[in-house]
Amino acid sequence: MDPKWNDDQPIYRQLRDRVVAMILEGVLEEGDALPSVRSVAADYRLNPLTVLKGYQELVDENLVEKKRGLGMFVMEGAHARLLQDERKLFVEKEWPRVRATIERLGLDPKELLASGAKDNSK
């Protein structure tokens, strides 16, 4: 996890978002344990209650489960649910802006896709 925090949103929310990114990127897989609240708090100089609040959001979203005495673990199906949610968010929120920019600049979608394929081959 990146130890840098920004002032745009609460740290517990940024922590939650970083764990979500780790699940989406496959760094944390289903069944994997999350780093302990104490270790995250110590490593990033955070109040343990802040870490716990971020983790609790993940529990509330059914992405992580608490196992008493063992810790918190990524739930089965978490990756698929997150991917579905992120795709929906992109299509509803980001894509309309991207599409409008493409149209405003008169860009050719085929050329954009081709240039993206070239960049990915590096």
HELIX and SHEET records of a PDB file:
HELIX    1   1 ILE A   11  LEU A   24  1                                  14    
HELIX    2   2 VAL A   37  TYR A   44  1                                   8    
HELIX    3   3 PRO A   48  ASP A   60  1                                  13    
HELIX    4   4 ALA A   78  LEU A   89  1                                  12    
HELIX    5   5 PHE A   90  GLU A   94  3                                   5    
HELIX    6   6 TRP A   95  LEU A  105  1                                  11    
HELIX    7   7 PRO A  109  ASN A  120  1                                  12    
SHEET    1   A 2 VAL A  64  LYS A  67  0                                        
SHEET    2   A 2 GLY A  71  VAL A  74 -1                                        
END                                                                             
